[in-house]
Amino acid sequence: MRIPSRYAPLLFSALLSAIMVAIVSAFVLVISQGLHAGFAAQWLRSCLTTWPVAFPTVAVVAPLVRDLVGRMTV
């Protein structure tokens, strides 16, 4: 399956936010509650409730950060 390149920024935002949400929510759950019997279900629920916030945030912020980095580097 190939996605048209015009959707690259959205795909980038979707993948980056999904990966970050998965990693950070797992880390926070392990630190705060440890591994337990319901960990996987709680982790999935956490990911599903957090990702709708992370995705549009990355979609809006990523171009701004790229521009800022471009201005700060030679």
C-alpha positions as CSV (number, residue, x, y, z in Angstrom):
1,M,0.0,0.0,0.0
2,R,1.5,3.3,-1.1
3,I,0.2,6.7,0.2
4,P,0.4,9.8,-2.0
5,S,3.3,12.0,-0.9
6,R,1.0,15.0,-0.3
7,Y,-0.1,13.1,2.9
8,A,3.5,12.7,4.1
9,P,3.2,15.3,6.9
10,L,0.0,13.7,8.2
11,L,1.5,10.2,8.1
12,F,4.6,11.5,9.8
13,S,2.5,13.1,12.5
14,A,0.4,10.0,12.9
15,L,3.3,7.6,13.2
16,L,5.5,9.8,15.4
17,S,2.6,10.6,17.8
18,A,1.5,6.9,18.0
19,I,5.1,5.7,18.7
20,M,5.7,8.4,21.3
21,V,2.3,7.8,23.0
22,A,3.0,4.1,23.2
23,I,6.5,4.5,24.7
24,V,5.7,7.3,27.1
25,S,2.4,5.8,28.4
26,A,4.1,2.4,29.0
27,F,7.0,4.1,30.8
28,V,4.7,6.2,33.0
29,L,2.5,3.2,33.8
30,V,5.5,1.0,34.8
31,I,7.0,3.8,36.9
32,S,3.8,4.6,38.7
33,Q,2.1,1.2,39.0
34,G,4.7,-1.4,38.0
35,L,3.9,-4.4,35.8
36,H,0.7,-6.1,36.9
37,A,-2.0,-8.4,35.6
38,G,-4.1,-5.6,34.0
39,F,-1.1,-3.7,32.6
40,A,-1.7,-4.4,28.9
41,A,-5.4,-3.3,29.0
42,Q,-4.6,-0.2,31.0
43,W,-1.7,0.6,28.6
44,L,-3.9,0.2,25.6
45,R,-6.7,2.4,27.2
46,S,-4.1,5.0,28.0
47,C,-2.8,5.0,24.4
48,L,-6.2,5.3,22.9
49,T,-7.2,8.2,25.1
50,T,-3.9,10.1,24.7
51,W,-3.3,9.7,21.0
52,P,-6.2,11.9,19.9
53,V,-4.4,14.8,21.7
54,A,-0.9,13.9,20.6
55,F,-1.7,13.5,16.9
56,P,-3.0,17.0,16.2
57,T,-0.4,18.5,18.5
58,V,2.4,16.9,16.5
59,A,0.7,17.8,13.2
60,V,0.7,21.5,14.3
61,V,4.0,21.7,16.2
62,A,6.3,19.6,13.9
63,P,6.4,22.2,11.1
64,L,7.1,25.0,13.6
65,V,9.9,23.0,15.1
66,R,11.4,22.2,11.7
67,D,11.3,25.9,10.9
68,L,12.9,26.8,14.2
69,V,15.6,24.2,13.8
70,G,16.3,25.5,10.3
71,R,16.8,29.0,11.6
72,M,19.1,27.8,14.4
73,T,21.4,25.7,12.3
74,V,23.9,26.5,9.6
